[in-house]
Amino acid sequence: MEVNYVKLYAGNLPWSVTDTDVQNLFNDIGPVQSAQVIIDRDSGRSRGFGFVQMEQSDATHSCVSPGLARRIRVLYAAATT
């Protein structure tokens, strides 16, 4: 059986969030292949968004995380060439 993966954009993340935090958040929805928070090269902190690659799921449009205490925005990431 072939597994379909989807790349998601996760926005409105706290500046303190790490790759592991995002991976743990999305693991509650389904198996995560990778999670990456985009880091500002000058300040070294999160830019407030990242990308998650995970198995295709109906529950990927939006979620609320009590652990991060704010609503995050989840969209399908645009394909790059």
ChimeraX attribute file (.defattr): number of C-alpha atoms within 10 A of each C-alpha:
attribute: neighborCount
match mode: 1-to-1
recipient: residues
	/A:1	3
	/A:2	4
	/A:3	8
	/A:4	9
	/A:5	15
	/A:6	16
	/A:7	19
	/A:8	21
	/A:9	20
	/A:10	25
	/A:11	17
	/A:12	14
	/A:13	20
	/A:14	16
	/A:15	14
	/A:16	11
	/A:17	17
	/A:18	19
	/A:19	17
	/A:20	13
	/A:21	16
	/A:22	22
	/A:23	21
	/A:24	14
	/A:25	18
	/A:26	21
	/A:27	13
	/A:28	10
	/A:29	15
	/A:30	14
	/A:31	16
	/A:32	20
	/A:33	14
	/A:34	14
	/A:35	23
	/A:36	18
	/A:37	25
	/A:38	16
	/A:39	16
	/A:40	11
	/A:41	9
	/A:42	6
	/A:43	8
	/A:44	10
	/A:45	16
	/A:46	19
	/A:47	19
	/A:48	18
	/A:49	21
	/A:50	23
	/A:51	22
	/A:52	24
	/A:53	20
	/A:54	23
	/A:55	16
	/A:56	16
	/A:57	13
	/A:58	6
	/A:59	11
	/A:60	20
	/A:61	13
	/A:62	12
	/A:63	15
	/A:64	12
	/A:65	13
	/A:66	9
	/A:67	8
	/A:68	15
	/A:69	9
	/A:70	13
	/A:71	14
	/A:72	17
	/A:73	17
	/A:74	20
	/A:75	14
	/A:76	15
	/A:77	15
	/A:78	9
	/A:79	6
	/A:80	4
	/A:81	3
